Amino acid sequence: MPRPRSPRSASGVSSPSRWESGGFNGCSRRPSRDDPACSPATRTASCTPPFRPVADPSTGVSARNAPRARVPRSPDMAGDVSSDVRPGEIPCDCGSAMPVREGDILDGRFELGRVAASGGMGVVFRGLDRQTGALVAVKTLRDTEGAERFRREVQVLSRLRHPGIVAYLGHGLAGGEMYLVMEWLEGEDLANRLAGADVSVEEALSVGVQIASALAAAHAQGIVHRDIKPSNVFLADFRLDRLKLLDYGIARHGGAATLTELGTVLGTPAFMSPEQARGDRDIDARADVYALGALLFRCLTGRAPFEAEGREALLSAVLHRPAPRVSDLTPVPRTLDELVARMLDKDPRRRPADGRAALAELSAVGSGAGHALAVSALASTLIQGPPQSITAIRPVLSSVAVLPFLDMSAGRDQDYLCEGIAEELINTLTPLPGLRVAARSSSFALRSSESDARSIGRLLGVDAVLEGGVRKSGDRLRITVQLVDVADASPRWSHRFDGTAEQVFEIQDQIAESVATALRGMLSNEERDALRRPGTRMEAYEHFLRGRQLLHQRTLVSSGAAERAFQQAIEIDPDYAPAYAGLTQVYAFSVEWMGGGQDVQAAADRASRRALELAPNLAESHVARGTLLAMQSDYPGAEREYEEAARLNPSSFDAYYLHGRACFESGKLERCVALFLKAAEVRPEDYQALLLTSMPLRRLGRLEEEARFRREGLRRVERQLELQPQDSRALVLGAAALLAEGQRERAFEWMARALEVAPNEASVQVNAGCFYAQAGMPEQALDCLEKSFGRGAGKREWIEKDPDYDALRDHPRFRAMLAKLR
């Protein structure tokens, strides 16, 4: 029978400033009953951080009546340090300068807003990340007493990055104060939730799995938390399936010096392991496993394992009394009862060895007990990343297709945003090793399909399909996503993301990480870093997405419109690298197919250099630069850029395919074949690379291989035309393959369809000319080539080596046309 939930109080309110969107108010938690030896009277001094509730001076609203929300008081930190001060090397000259205050900008990036909580030792500000527009919490320390703990927290937690740990954004020294910047969270801690209501066995298991997952990441790096308790577990958005582990202030990294001498007890007695209660120096991961067992005991029974009057009596009970069984107080599955009992064993050797071991056992309990952890409960946590052992419950999936998101906006005018978000996810997920992502051309071809996700997945030959919808209303953005397992049509993961339009990059990162983790299991720190994409202002991003949507159409009109869209994005944000990379591709297309002159090449050169300057680790920047250099016949330079792009993104189709084209032009035929085959390998549904392999193979005299790859390429073309019957490039390349296979009637039928679909497309006319030349129809071939060459399409180095032109080389009209080419 659920107990009535007690009101959740806040400890600080900040009124909206010029940059606040409203409805986000920070606060620290109310006194908790985590520790029976800690009474409300002593809670502020001994059990909570040194911040007291404050009222909003502009409204007079007191903390007691504030909306329920809070700033994470001592969040776990992860990521790159954004100041010049490295972890563990923060000097402290507290009090020697003017303290920071509202309106200050730290590190040129974080703008301080109103005070959310304050105390004798420091202040927590609500702030704004001026780079991303996201809200942040900025914690400052004004008293030297807590400096060592502050340094320890930075030193330990800057090593960690995990979805169940509050995101660290930066730290440093300003105004004589040490400061720490982290993501802004709203919600409550687990202690507050447990004080107001019971949780079910399924919910308790979900809590245990999420915390164990965060501990597994920490323990893998030798970091022991040492203070696991309900008040250090935060429910983001008040949700039990979105937990964050807080407060690593007394955590210890293996080999690090301790904060206290031998025999000093650190931690909270009710959730403290016996070895901590004794003051042992050599505390390891098993102490955290004990604390997690105590926390699970509290979730399942409504009380801590041990209760006593006073701290010393409680420590004595932890040391000497056997822990009660959960089943003595409430009915639970036998396997869960036994697991919690082992976690609470006084002998560390009989407990699960670390967070990873606890995670595996908890997941097995959830599966075997029939609770399944719902895999919905687990799957929902994937917004912040699932536990490692989700793969023990559901098999790892190795391929995925991302479908264009549906436009759910009232005006149905956000198709560019829907396509853009889906394409960004494709680009973000593609570099992950061991994961095949269906090409945009294949998955987007099904935008109008009436088939369900399972049928689409089977058609595309993938294990899972990601589908979603986007609703944009003013500055508000809602994105709903669902990952469907093709094998049984069940949802592997789903979530709804609500935020401002400026948070679209953060949301995209979260979706990408959640999907990747659902497919492949726990990600490494390096893999998570690789999922992060460059951000910008929403207005610039919208222009960029429109530009990229137009670029894919590859026509004269769409190319000009794409150029304008990319330019508009750059005007709004001159430092947005993807827009420069897109602009370079527009110019390269103009040079190759529309006769763009020296002025266009110069503009492309400037754009590509700027893209590399801004984002040297972005594979698209190197691909764009390589494309330009290949257009200029600087083949060594182009190869260097393509090789760097492939290093940064080993799954980049363009890095291999375009590199192969450059090698064909420069006469490196063996290398060309290898690169085309690599491109076909990383994108198994693509037909272009396999069919173009016929050119170098014919020049090399390897005709049996050519026939084999041609037939496989033709099979892929037929599959593509099932998805997208109007794909003009598939039609023209497929027609040439059919002609070589002796299927002349069908070949001419396909070529007629291609010319009907895209009569003015230069690339279609060029390939039609090659087709008619191979068919023994030189006049028709030359008519098509004149149409395309006359517009500036075609490149001499390619034409001179392409065997498809061999039948025309002695024709006067062909020689005259070739002489006019650059």
BAKOLGU-297667 format. One line per 8 residues: for each residue x, y, z of C-alpha. Coordinates in steps of 0.25 Angstrom, whole numbers, m for minus. Example, Ala and Ser with C-alpha at 12.3 -4.5 7.8 and 13.67 -1.06 7.14 Angstrom:
2
49/m18/31 | 55/m4/29;
! end
This chain:
822
0/0/0 | 7/13/m4 | 9/23/6 | 5/37/4 | 16/45/m3 | 21/56/5 | 23/70/m1 | 36/72/m8;
42/85/m4 | 52/93/m11 | 64/101/m5 | 65/112/m15 | 58/120/m26 | 63/128/m37 | 54/137/m45 | 55/137/m60;
66/146/m66 | 66/151/m80 | 72/137/m85 | 63/128/m76 | 52/120/m82 | 44/120/m69 | 40/108/m61 | 54/103/m57;
57/106/m43 | 69/100/m35 | 69/95/m21 | 76/86/m12 | 69/74/m5 | 62/75/8 | 67/68/20 | 67/53/17;
64/40/26 | 76/33/19 | 84/33/32 | 75/30/45 | 87/35/53 | 85/49/46 | 74/57/51 | 68/69/44;
74/78/54 | 88/73/50 | 86/70/36 | 90/83/30 | 104/83/37 | 107/68/36 | 100/62/25 | 97/72/14;
106/81/6 | 109/95/11 | 98/102/4 | 86/108/11 | 72/111/5 | 70/125/m1 | 58/133/m5 | 56/140/m18;
59/154/m15 | 51/159/m27 | 38/151/m23 | 39/148/m9 | 37/133/m11 | 43/125/0 | 50/112/m2 | 39/105/5;
28/109/m6 | 37/108/m18 | 34/98/m29 | 40/84/m28 | 53/85/m35 | 68/85/m31 | 82/88/m35 | 91/75/m34;
99/79/m21 | 111/71/m24 | 110/64/m38 | 119/54/m43 | 128/60/m54 | 133/55/m67 | 138/60/m80 | 149/70/m84;
154/81/m75 | 149/94/m81 | 159/103/m73 | 174/104/m73 | 174/98/m59 | 175/83/m60 | 168/73/m50 | 175/72/m37;
183/85/m40 | 173/96/m36 | 181/106/m27 | 173/112/m16 | 174/127/m13 | 159/127/m7 | 156/141/m2 | 168/148/m9;
159/154/m20 | 145/159/m23 | 136/147/m22 | 128/144/m35 | 114/149/m36 | 102/149/m45 | 105/154/m59 | 120/149/m59;
125/140/m70 | 134/129/m67 | 144/123/m77 | 138/132/m87 | 126/123/m88 | 118/121/m75 | 109/133/m72 | 105/133/m57;
90/135/m54 | 83/136/m41 | 88/129/m28 | 80/116/m27 | 86/112/m13 | 96/118/m4 | 104/116/9 | 116/119/17;
125/111/8 | 120/115/m5 | 109/117/m15 | 102/110/m26 | 98/118/m38 | 88/115/m49 | 96/119/m62 | 96/119/m77;
105/112/m86 | 107/123/m97 | 112/113/m107 | 101/103/m107 | 89/111/m100 | 88/100/m90 | 85/103/m75 | 97/99/m66;
99/99/m51 | 112/106/m46 | 116/102/m32 | 127/112/m25 | 135/109/m13 | 138/121/m4 | 144/114/8 | 158/108/9;
152/97/18 | 146/89/6 | 157/92/m4 | 163/78/m3 | 150/71/m4 | 147/80/m16 | 160/76/m23 | 158/62/m20;
144/62/m27 | 150/69/m39 | 162/60/m40 | 154/47/m39 | 141/50/m47 | 148/57/m58 | 153/43/m62 | 138/38/m63;
128/39/m74 | 115/31/m72 | 101/34/m75 | 97/31/m60 | 107/42/m56 | 104/57/m56 | 111/63/m68 | 123/71/m65;
126/83/m73 | 138/90/m67 | 144/96/m55 | 155/106/m51 | 158/118/m43 | 151/132/m44 | 150/143/m34 | 158/136/m24;
148/124/m24 | 149/110/m29 | 137/107/m38 | 131/95/m44 | 121/95/m56 | 112/83/m59 | 99/80/m66 | 86/86/m60;
76/76/m55 | 62/76/m50 | 56/66/m41 | 58/60/m27 | 67/51/m20 | 64/36/m17 | 63/39/m2 | 52/49/m5;
44/39/m14 | 45/28/m4 | 40/37/8 | 28/39/0 | 24/26/m6 | 28/11/m7 | 35/6/m20 | 31/m7/m27;
41/m19/m28 | 42/m16/m43 | 45/m1/m40 | 56/m5/m29 | 62/m15/m39 | 63/m3/m49 | 69/6/m39 | 79/m5/m35;
83/m7/m50 | 85/7/m53 | 94/10/m41 | 102/m3/m43 | 104/2/m58 | 110/15/m53 | 118/8/m42 | 124/m2/m53;
129/10/m61 | 136/16/m49 | 141/3/m43 | 147/0/m57 | 156/12/m55 | 159/8/m41 | 150/19/m35 | 142/15/m22;
130/25/m18 | 130/21/m3 | 117/28/m1 | 105/21/m8 | 92/25/m2 | 78/30/m6 | 81/44/m5 | 93/43/m15;
84/37/m25 | 77/47/m33 | 64/45/m41 | 65/54/m53 | 51/59/m57 | 46/52/m45 | 47/39/m52 | 52/26/m46;
57/21/m60 | 67/33/m61 | 76/32/m50 | 89/40/m47 | 99/37/m37 | 104/49/m29 | 115/53/m20 | 129/47/m22;
135/57/m12 | 140/46/m3 | 143/36/m15 | 156/30/m16 | 165/26/m28 | 173/14/m26 | 187/18/m21 | 183/32/m17;
185/38/m4 | 174/38/6 | 167/50/11 | 168/45/25 | 177/37/34 | 175/22/37 | 163/20/46 | 155/32/42;
141/28/37 | 136/34/24 | 122/31/19 | 108/30/23 | 107/19/34 | 93/13/30 | 99/10/16 | 114/8/20;
121/m5/18 | 127/m11/31 | 141/m9/25 | 138/6/24 | 132/6/38 | 145/0/44 | 153/12/37 | 161/2/28;
170/9/18 | 169/m1/7 | 155/1/3 | 151/m5/m11 | 140/m7/m21 | 133/m17/m11 | 130/m6/m2 | 121/1/m12;
115/m12/m15 | 111/m13/0 | 105/1/m1 | 97/m3/m13 | 92/m15/m6 | 87/m6/6 | 81/4/m4 | 73/m8/m10;
69/m13/4 | 64/1/6 | 56/2/m7 | 50/m12/m5 | 46/m11/10 | 45/3/13 | 56/3/24 | 71/2/24;
78/m11/28 | 82/m6/41 | 75/4/51 | 80/9/64 | 80/22/73 | 92/30/70 | 104/29/61 | 113/20/69;
102/10/72 | 99/9/57 | 113/7/54 | 114/m4/64 | 102/m11/57 | 108/m10/44 | 121/m17/49 | 115/m28/58;
100/m31/55 | 96/m40/43 | 88/m32/33 | 74/m36/32 | 68/m43/20 | 59/m35/11 | 49/m47/11 | 48/m45/26;
41/m32/24 | 34/m33/10 | 32/m44/m1 | 42/m43/m12 | 47/m53/m22 | 57/m63/m16 | 68/m60/m25 | 67/m45/m22;
67/m48/m7 | 79/m56/m8 | 87/m46/m16 | 84/m35/m7 | 88/m44/5 | 102/m46/m2 | 103/m32/m5 | 102/m29/10;
111/m40/14 | 121/m35/24 | 132/m42/17 | 136/m34/4 | 140/m47/m2 | 126/m53/m2 | 120/m41/m9 | 120/m38/m24;
134/m33/m28 | 130/m20/m33 | 120/m11/m40 | 121/m19/m53 | 118/m33/m46 | 107/m27/m38 | 101/m22/m51 | 101/m35/m58;
95/m42/m46 | 84/m31/m44 | 81/m32/m59 | 80/m48/m58 | 71/m46/m46 | 62/m37/m54 | 61/m46/m66 | 60/m59/m58;
49/m54/m49 | 40/m51/m60 | 40/m36/m57 | 49/m34/m70 | 53/m21/m64 | 42/m19/m74 | 53/m17/m83 | 44/m5/m84;
50/0/m70 | 64/m3/m75 | 61/2/m89 | 55/15/m84 | 68/18/m76 | 75/18/m90 | 72/33/m91 | 85/33/m82;
91/20/m86 | 87/6/m82 | 94/m3/m73 | 105/m12/m79 | 98/m25/m77 | 86/m21/m86 | 93/m30/m96 | 90/m41/m86;
75/m39/m87 | 74/m36/m102 | 84/m39/m112 | 94/m29/m118 | 89/m24/m132 | 99/m21/m142 | 92/m12/m152 | 82/m1/m152;
74/7/m162 | 70/21/m158 | 57/26/m165 | 53/40/m168 | 46/45/m156 | 31/49/m158 | 27/64/m157 | 17/65/m146;
17/80/m146 | 4/87/m148 | 8/94/m161 | 15/81/m166 | 27/91/m170 | 38/84/m163 | 42/73/m173 | 56/79/m175;
58/78/m159 | 52/64/m159 | 61/59/m170 | 73/66/m164 | 72/60/m151 | 71/46/m156 | 83/49/m166 | 91/54/m154;
88/41/m146 | 93/33/m158 | 106/41/m159 | 108/40/m144 | 105/25/m143 | 113/21/m156 | 127/22/m150 | 124/13/m138;
132/0/m140 | 124/m13/m142 | 111/m5/m145 | 106/m4/m160 | 97/7/m163 | 88/7/m175 | 92/18/m185 | 83/30/m186;
79/27/m200 | 73/14/m196 | 66/17/m183 | 61/31/m188 | 56/24/m201 | 45/18/m192 | 40/31/m187 | 26/29/m194;
25/14/m191 | 13/9/m184 | 21/m3/m179 | 23/m4/m164 | 37/m3/m158 | 39/m18/m157 | 36/m20/m172 | 45/m8/m176;
56/m14/m167 | 55/m27/m174 | 55/m20/m188 | 68/m12/m184 | 74/m25/m178 | 77/m19/m164 | 75/m23/m150 | 67/m11/m145;
60/1/m150 | 60/15/m143 | 48/23/m146 | 43/36/m140 | 35/49/m141 | 38/64/m139 | 29/74/m134 | 34/89/m134;
25/100/m128 | 32/113/m127 | 44/111/m119 | 39/98/m113 | 44/84/m119 | 39/70/m116 | 45/58/m123 | 40/44/m120;
48/32/m125 | 47/17/m125 | 57/6/m128 | 50/m6/m133 | 56/m20/m133 | 53/m25/m147 | 54/m40/m142 | 41/m39/m134;
36/m25/m136 | 38/m21/m122 | 43/m8/m117 | 57/m9/m112 | 56/6/m107 | 47/18/m108 | 47/32/m102 | 41/45/m103;
51/57/m103 | 45/71/m99 | 53/84/m100 | 56/97/m107 | 61/97/m121 | 75/101/m117 | 76/88/m109 | 75/80/m122;
89/76/m122 | 89/71/m108 | 77/63/m111 | 83/57/m124 | 95/53/m116 | 86/46/m105 | 78/39/m116 | 91/34/m123;
97/29/m110 | 85/23/m106 | 83/16/m119 | 97/11/m120 | 97/6/m106 | 84/m2/m108 | 90/m8/m121 | 104/m11/m116;
104/m10/m101 | 113/m1/m92 | 121/9/m100 | 135/13/m97 | 139/27/m94 | 145/29/m107 | 133/24/m114 | 124/33/m107;
133/45/m110 | 132/41/m125 | 117/42/m124 | 118/57/m121 | 115/66/m133 | 119/81/m135 | 108/90/m130 | 103/104/m134;
91/113/m132 | 78/107/m136 | 75/117/m147 | 89/114/m153 | 86/99/m152 | 72/101/m159 | 79/107/m171 | 90/97/m171;
79/86/m171 | 72/92/m183 | 85/94/m190 | 88/79/m189 | 75/75/m193 | 76/83/m206 | 90/78/m208 | 85/63/m209;
76/67/m221 | 89/70/m229 | 82/79/m239 | 86/93/m245 | 74/100/m237 | 76/92/m224 | 91/94/m224 | 89/109/m224;
79/109/m213 | 88/100/m205 | 99/110/m207 | 90/121/m201 | 86/113/m190 | 100/109/m185 | 104/124/m187 | 92/128/m178;
97/118/m167 | 111/124/m168 | 106/138/m167 | 99/134/m154 | 110/126/m148 | 124/128/m155 | 130/117/m148 | 121/105/m152;
130/95/m159 | 119/86/m165 | 113/98/m173 | 127/101/m179 | 128/86/m183 | 115/87/m189 | 118/99/m197 | 131/92/m202;
123/81/m207 | 113/91/m214 | 125/97/m221 | 132/84/m225 | 118/79/m231 | 118/92/m239 | 132/90/m244 | 130/76/m248;
116/77/m254 | 113/91/m257 | 127/97/m262 | 130/105/m250 | 142/113/m253 | 154/119/m245 | 146/128/m236 | 137/116/m232;
150/107/m229 | 156/119/m221 | 143/120/m213 | 143/105/m211 | 158/106/m206 | 154/116/m196 | 142/109/m191 | 150/95/m190;
161/102/m182 | 152/108/m172 | 145/95/m170 | 158/88/m166 | 162/100/m158 | 150/99/m150 | 148/84/m149 | 161/77/m152;
155/64/m146 | 142/64/m154 | 143/54/m166 | 134/62/m174 | 143/74/m174 | 154/65/m180 | 145/58/m190 | 141/72/m195;
155/77/m196 | 159/64/m203 | 148/66/m213 | 153/80/m217 | 167/75/m218 | 163/64/m227 | 155/74/m236 | 168/82/m237;
176/69/m241 | 184/70/m228 | 183/55/m226 | 194/54/m215 | 187/65/m207 | 174/58/m209 | 179/45/m205 | 184/50/m192;
171/57/m189 | 163/44/m192 | 172/35/m184 | 171/45/m172 | 156/44/m174 | 156/29/m173 | 165/29/m161 | 155/38/m154;
143/30/m159 | 147/16/m163 | 132/14/m168 | 132/26/m177 | 127/22/m191 | 131/35/m197 | 145/34/m192 | 147/21/m200;
138/23/m212 | 143/37/m215 | 158/33/m212 | 155/22/m222 | 151/31/m233 | 163/40/m231 | 172/28/m232 | 165/24/m245;
168/38/m251 | 182/38/m246 | 185/24/m252 | 186/16/m239 | 177/5/m244 | 180/m6/m234 | 178/4/m222 | 165/9/m229;
160/m6/m229 | 163/m8/m214 | 157/5/m210 | 144/3/m218 | 143/m11/m212 | 145/m5/m198 | 134/5/m201 | 125/m6/m205;
128/m13/m192 | 125/m2/m182 | 112/1/m190 | 107/m13/m194 | 94/m8/m201 | 102/2/m210 | 103/m1/m224 | 112/10/m230;
125/5/m225 | 123/m9/m230 | 119/m5/m243 | 130/6/m245 | 140/m5/m241 | 138/m10/m256 | 146/1/m261 | 159/m1/m255;
157/m16/m256 | 155/m15/m271 | 168/m7/m272 | 175/m17/m264 | 170/m29/m272 | 163/m35/m260 | 150/m38/m268 | 145/m50/m259;
146/m41/m247 | 139/m30/m254 | 128/m39/m258 | 126/m44/m244 | 126/m31/m238 | 117/m25/m249 | 106/m36/m246 | 107/m33/m231;
106/m18/m234 | 94/m21/m243 | 87/m29/m232 | 89/m17/m223 | 83/m8/m233 | 71/m16/m235 | 69/m16/m220 | 71/m1/m220;
60/1/m231 | 50/m7/m222 | 52/4/m212 | 53/16/m221 | 48/13/m235 | 52/27/m239 | 66/27/m236 | 72/32/m249;
87/28/m245 | 83/14/m242 | 75/13/m255 | 87/18/m264 | 98/10/m257 | 89/m2/m257 | 85/0/m271 | 100/m1/m275;
102/m14/m266 | 90/m20/m273 | 96/m17/m287 | 109/m23/m283 | 101/m36/m278 | 94/m37/m292 | 81/m32/m287 | 79/m22/m298;
64/m20/m298 | 64/m18/m283 | 76/m9/m283 | 69/1/m293 | 57/1/m285 | 64/5/m273 | 72/16/m280 | 59/22/m286;
53/22/m272 | 66/29/m267 | 65/40/m278 | 50/42/m275 | 53/44/m260 | 64/53/m261 | 65/59/m275 | 74/71/m272;
83/64/m261 | 97/65/m266 | 102/52/m260 | 90/45/m267 | 94/50/m280 | 109/46/m278 | 105/32/m275 | 95/31/m286;
106/35/m296 | 115/24/m290 | 103/14/m291 | 100/17/m306 | 115/17/m309 | 116/3/m303 | 103/m1/m311 | 109/3/m324;
101/16/m326 | 112/26/m327 | 103/38/m332 | 93/36/m321 | 105/35/m311 | 111/48/m316 | 98/55/m316 | 97/52/m301;
111/56/m298 | 110/69/m305 | 98/73/m296 | 106/70/m284 | 120/75/m289 | 114/87/m294 | 110/91/m280 | 124/89/m274;
122/75/m269 | 132/64/m270 | 147/64/m267 | 158/61/m277 | 166/52/m267 | 154/43/m265 | 150/42/m279 | 163/39/m284;
164/26/m276 | 149/22/m276 | 148/10/m285 | 134/13/m288 | 139/24/m298 | 148/15/m306 | 138/13/m317 | 138/29/m319;
152/33/m318 | 155/34/m333 | 142/41/m336 | 144/55/m340 | 132/61/m332 | 138/54/m320 | 152/59/m322 | 146/73/m323;
138/72/m311 | 150/66/m303 | 159/78/m307 | 149/88/m301 | 150/81/m287 | 158/86/m276;
! end
